[in-house]
Structures are given as C-alpha cells and as structure tokens.
Amino acid sequence: MKIIKTNDMASDYSAYVNKAKVGCNICPCCGESREFHLENGKFVGIDDGIYRSEAKGFFNIKVYYTTIYSCNTCGSQWESEPYLSEGDYNADKKKKKRWF
C-alpha cells in the first residue's frame, strides 16, 4: 500500500497557501473586505476567482500558482504571493538533503 496524502500533509499545505494569501481579502484601494455578493442590483465585494500558473526551472520544473483578486466595488485588482502546487510542495517536503 502506498499512502498518497495524509491529513497532516493537507493541513500543512493549506497553511502554506494561507500564508501566501494573507492580507489579500482586503482591497488595498478602498478597504472593501466583504465577500463577493449582489447588493441593490450591483456586484460588490472581493472576488478571488482567477488563478494564474507558471512553471519555473529547467531540469527541475516546479509549478507556481498566484491568486488574482478583484474588487467589484472600486474595480481594482491585485494578486497574492506565488505558491507551489500541492504536488511540488509535498515532493519538496519529502526530499532528502544530499551532502554533495
């Protein structure tokens, strides 16, 4: 039997992603912090529906994700810090350090 994912690994990764996204749920321009919703026929609040991915490296390619946030109240956009994909993050945690 080969264990693919444990609860410790999942909670560790979600803590890592939350650390990359800290402070992104507040608009830097107008200070809006409400979730995305419909109010008086208009969309208001913070929307985090867009993810951008990019691959870095040549021989050891790693996939990084960035969450793009938008404020529907004032129209501004900002992004989180880049964070590794779950597979690359868990692979880095399992790697043994070599002495050469």
C-alpha positions as CSV (number, residue, x, y, z in Angstrom):
1,M,0.0,0.0,0.0
2,K,1.3,3.5,-0.9
3,I,-0.1,6.4,1.0
4,I,-0.7,9.3,-1.3
5,K,-2.0,12.0,1.0
6,T,-2.5,12.3,4.8
7,N,-4.4,14.9,6.9
8,D,-1.1,16.3,8.1
9,M,0.1,16.9,4.6
10,A,-3.2,18.6,3.6
11,S,-3.3,20.9,6.6
12,D,0.3,21.7,6.2
13,Y,-0.2,22.7,2.6
14,S,-3.4,24.7,3.3
15,A,-1.4,26.6,6.0
16,Y,1.3,27.3,3.4
17,V,-1.2,28.6,0.9
18,N,-3.0,30.8,3.5
19,K,0.4,32.3,4.4
20,A,0.9,33.3,0.8
21,K,-2.7,34.8,0.7
22,V,-2.5,36.7,4.0
23,G,-4.0,40.2,3.7
24,C,-5.4,39.7,0.2
25,N,-9.0,39.6,1.3
26,I,-9.0,43.4,1.8
27,C,-8.9,45.8,-1.1
28,P,-5.8,48.0,-1.0
29,C,-7.6,50.9,-2.7
30,C,-11.0,51.3,-1.0
31,G,-10.7,48.9,2.0
32,E,-13.5,46.7,1.0
33,S,-13.5,43.4,2.9
34,R,-16.9,41.8,2.2
35,E,-17.3,38.6,0.2
36,F,-18.5,38.8,-3.4
37,H,-22.3,39.2,-3.5
38,L,-25.2,41.0,-5.2
39,E,-26.4,44.2,-3.5
40,N,-29.1,46.5,-4.9
41,G,-28.6,45.1,-8.4
42,K,-24.8,45.6,-8.4
43,F,-22.0,43.2,-7.7
44,V,-19.9,44.3,-4.7
45,G,-17.1,42.7,-2.6
46,I,-13.9,40.8,-3.2
47,D,-13.7,38.2,-5.9
48,D,-10.8,35.6,-5.9
49,G,-11.9,33.5,-8.8
50,I,-8.8,33.8,-11.1
51,Y,-5.7,31.6,-10.7
52,R,-2.6,32.1,-12.8
53,S,0.0,29.3,-13.0
54,E,3.6,29.5,-14.2
55,A,6.4,26.9,-14.5
56,K,9.8,27.8,-13.2
57,G,13.0,25.8,-13.6
58,F,14.7,23.9,-16.4
59,F,15.6,20.4,-15.2
60,N,13.6,20.6,-12.0
61,I,10.4,22.2,-13.2
62,K,8.0,23.5,-10.5
63,V,4.5,24.9,-10.9
64,Y,3.7,28.1,-9.0
65,Y,0.2,29.5,-8.6
66,T,-0.8,33.1,-8.0
67,T,-4.4,34.0,-7.0
68,I,-5.7,37.2,-8.6
69,Y,-8.2,39.2,-6.6
70,S,-10.5,41.9,-7.9
71,C,-12.7,44.4,-6.0
72,N,-16.1,44.8,-7.6
73,T,-16.8,47.9,-5.6
74,C,-13.9,50.1,-7.0
75,G,-12.6,47.9,-9.8
76,S,-9.0,47.4,-8.7
77,Q,-7.1,44.1,-9.0
78,W,-4.2,42.6,-7.0
79,E,-2.5,39.3,-6.6
80,S,-1.2,37.0,-3.8
81,E,2.4,35.9,-3.4
82,P,3.3,32.9,-5.7
83,Y,3.0,29.5,-4.0
84,L,3.9,26.0,-5.1
85,S,1.4,23.5,-6.4
86,E,0.4,20.9,-3.9
87,G,2.3,18.1,-5.6
88,D,5.6,20.1,-5.8
89,Y,5.2,21.3,-2.2
90,N,4.8,17.7,-0.9
91,A,7.7,16.5,-3.1
92,D,10.0,19.2,-1.6
93,K,9.0,18.2,1.9
94,K,9.8,14.5,1.2
95,K,13.2,15.2,-0.5
96,K,16.3,14.1,1.4
97,K,19.1,16.6,1.5
98,R,22.2,15.5,-0.2
99,W,25.7,16.3,1.0
100,F,27.3,16.6,-2.4
